[in-house]
């Protein structure tokens, strides 16, 4: 079980994270640490925003 399963933050999207995962894999494969960090930061910011909306 994942955090998203527990919180149901993105239950409307069955492919949650697929695009982010693909972008992360591409950045890592290309050795682009900056882009990999940006991809992860963007995903975390979106998740945090969804959590804040629930308050």
N, C-alpha and C positions, 0 to 999 in steps of 0.2 A: 504494500500500500504506500502511496506517495502523499506528499503534502497536499497536492492538488486533489487527490481522492478524498482526503480527510476534510478539507475545507470546501470542496466543490466550487472552487473559484472559477474554474473554466469548464464546467460540466457541459456547457452548450457546444463546445468544440471538441469532438472526439479525436482530432489530430493535433491537440495542443502540444506545442513544442517542436513539431516536425520541422518547420521552417528554421527555427532557431538552431535545432540540432544540426541540420544540414549546413547552415552558415558557419556554425562552430567547427564542424569537422573540416570544412573547406579551409577555414582560416588556419587551423592547426596543421593540416596537410601542407599548406603553402608556407608554414613557418611564420605566419603573421600574428605575433602575440598581441599586438595592439588591437587588431581587428577582432581577435578572439575575445579579448577582455571587453571590448565595446559591445559585442554580441551578448555576452553574459550580463553585463551591466544593464543593457536595455531590457533584457528578460526579467531581471530582478526588479527593476524599476516598475515595469508593468504589473508584476505580481504584487509589489508593495502598494501600488495605487489601488488595485482591486481589494486588497485587505483594508485599506483606509476607507474605501467606499462602504464597507460593511459596518463601520463604527456608528 
